[in-house]
Amino acid sequence: MHGVETVAFRPAPARTSAPPAPTLFDELPDDPVRDTMYFVAAGQIMVASPPDARARELAIPLVDRAGPLAFSRDGARLAVRRDQQIRIYETGGKTLAAVPFPRTDIYRTVPVIPRPGRAPAPQVAFSPDGGQVAVGYGRALAVHHAVTGEGRFHDGELPDEVTGVAFAPGGRWLYVGRRDGSLVAYRTDVISDERSVVFRWSLGPIHALAACGEALVTACDEGVQVWPMAKLLEGV
């Protein structure tokens, strides 16, 4: 098998009394949480599940470079890289939107020395209701409506590369980690720099960031740090 580029677990669909609509995942166990792994390899979304853990392809060809792979919290939507875009799908197979990587504008005026041997990796996260998707790439951040692809916010002049994006469980805040060690919290009702909160500490660069329940998990030079989100913005 070709090299694996990204891995994700699909959340369990919400329990309802209505019969479930057919999806790309019908061949998988009823409750795939923690049991079924999705990954991108050779330009194709693959799935592996117990008991045999054999990898199978899903019906979404990606072509070219692919990854990351992100699911909405209810498991009904997924976002994945295809070329220089993030494609958003319903798990029934319908394409909802294709949004471009956010553009870094600072390169036009400030010389930037690229890091040898590495290109920026796109960072993607759905809002808790699945209605919005945040995309970070290079020194740029954008937020789009997940269904239409319409842009809500764009900033292409960040001080350093975006290394992770995550929404708070209630959807009120969007957290963005940067390689310079800064963590930025944006209000999501009206997204703007003026209404953001910047946290800086001496733990070194933020290499990755993810939401886990009510906590925010960051990977830094000193190891993995877990931050209760309610405490981070207490009184704000």
Secondary structure, DSSP 8 states (H G I E B T S, - for coil): ---EEEEEE-------SS-----TTTTS-S--TTT-EEEEETTEEEEE-TTT--EEEEEEE--SSEEEEEE-TTSSEEEEEETTEEEEEETTS-EEEEEE-----GGGTS-----TT-----EEEE-TTSSEEEEEETTEEEEEETTT--EEEEE---SS-EEEEEE-TTSSEEEEEETTSEEEEEESSS--GGGEEEEE-SS--EEEEEEETTEEEEEETTEEEEEEHHHHTTT-
